[in-house]
Amino acid sequence: MDTNPVETYGIGDLLDMARKRAVPVLRGIPDAALSAPTPCAEYDVKALVNHLFQVIVQFQRLAAKEASDFGQAPEGITESPEWRERLMGEADRLVAAWSTPGAEEGTTGAMNMPARLVGSMALLDLTVHVWDLARATGQDYPGADEAVVAELSGAVDELAPTARTMGVFGEPVPEAEGASPFERLLARTGRDPYGK
């Protein structure tokens, strides 16, 4: 029986995979859709993009073991269409920050969480919120790499009880028979990967 050796990816590698899948979706957000609702009830498209901007910037700081600020989300979207390219540039810096030697070691953030788990939180947002944005703007989401889903499955297991209490995750959606690992992951965060 042929088995592939298990590859262990760093968070920077996984973020790079997620970033590559996110780029066409983020570039494809039409200005006309900025006020459209998203699967995150508290965010329209513009607010969710601004939240993603904030996450991408603040998690660069967390990779460097610096203090982060998740207060009011900045206005990442401006009248200029260049906001998409600025977001891409920040995503590149996020990948670089978590690819730096030592980024995954020790603890980081106000709650002194394991650094790799914190990096997985950035990966979760860059994967799941991009799916949210694709769904909200009528785009196809190109799926998630197997290694990304594997990392996020473990992170969701660890984060879900607190995330549900805080309202970050909704109640799990029943998984369809034959659901893909990514669809099962979405369902566990309270998203309906099957409906509209």
Secondary structure in CASP SS format (residue, H / E / C, confidence):
PFRMAT SS
TARGET T0000
AUTHOR 0000-0000-0000
METHOD secondary structure of the structure
MODEL  1
M C 1.00
D C 1.00
T C 1.00
N C 1.00
P C 1.00
V C 1.00
E C 1.00
T C 1.00
Y C 1.00
G C 1.00
I H 1.00
G H 1.00
D H 1.00
L H 1.00
L H 1.00
D H 1.00
M H 1.00
A H 1.00
R H 1.00
K H 1.00
R H 1.00
A H 1.00
V H 1.00
P H 1.00
V H 1.00
L H 1.00
R H 1.00
G C 1.00
I C 1.00
P C 1.00
D H 1.00
A H 1.00
A H 1.00
L C 1.00
S C 1.00
A C 1.00
P E 1.00
T C 1.00
P C 1.00
C C 1.00
A C 1.00
E C 1.00
Y C 1.00
D E 1.00
V H 1.00
K H 1.00
A H 1.00
L H 1.00
V H 1.00
N H 1.00
H H 1.00
L H 1.00
F H 1.00
Q H 1.00
V H 1.00
I H 1.00
V H 1.00
Q H 1.00
F H 1.00
Q H 1.00
R H 1.00
L H 1.00
A H 1.00
A C 1.00
K C 1.00
E C 1.00
A C 1.00
S C 1.00
D C 1.00
F C 1.00
G C 1.00
Q C 1.00
A C 1.00
P C 1.00
E C 1.00
G C 1.00
I C 1.00
T C 1.00
E C 1.00
S C 1.00
P C 1.00
E C 1.00
W H 1.00
R H 1.00
E H 1.00
R H 1.00
L H 1.00
M H 1.00
G H 1.00
E H 1.00
A H 1.00
D H 1.00
R H 1.00
L H 1.00
V H 1.00
A H 1.00
A H 1.00
W H 1.00
S H 1.00
T C 1.00
P C 1.00
G C 1.00
A C 1.00
E C 1.00
E C 1.00
G C 1.00
T E 1.00
T E 1.00
G C 1.00
A C 1.00
M C 1.00
N C 1.00
M E 1.00
P E 1.00
A H 1.00
R H 1.00
L H 1.00
V H 1.00
G H 1.00
S H 1.00
M H 1.00
A H 1.00
L H 1.00
L H 1.00
D H 1.00
L H 1.00
T H 1.00
V H 1.00
H H 1.00
V H 1.00
W H 1.00
D H 1.00
L H 1.00
A H 1.00
R H 1.00
A H 1.00
T C 1.00
G C 1.00
Q C 1.00
D C 1.00
Y C 1.00
P C 1.00
G C 1.00
A C 1.00
D C 1.00
E H 1.00
A H 1.00
V H 1.00
V H 1.00
A H 1.00
E H 1.00
L H 1.00
S H 1.00
G H 1.00
A H 1.00
V H 1.00
D H 1.00
E H 1.00
L H 1.00
A H 1.00
P H 1.00
T H 1.00
A H 1.00
R H 1.00
T H 1.00
M C 1.00
G C 1.00
V C 1.00
F C 1.00
G C 1.00
E C 1.00
P C 1.00
V C 1.00
P C 1.00
E C 1.00
A C 1.00
E C 1.00
G C 1.00
A C 1.00
S C 1.00
P H 1.00
F H 1.00
E H 1.00
R H 1.00
L H 1.00
L H 1.00
A H 1.00
R H 1.00
T C 1.00
G C 1.00
R C 1.00
D C 1.00
P C 1.00
Y C 1.00
G C 1.00
K C 1.00
END
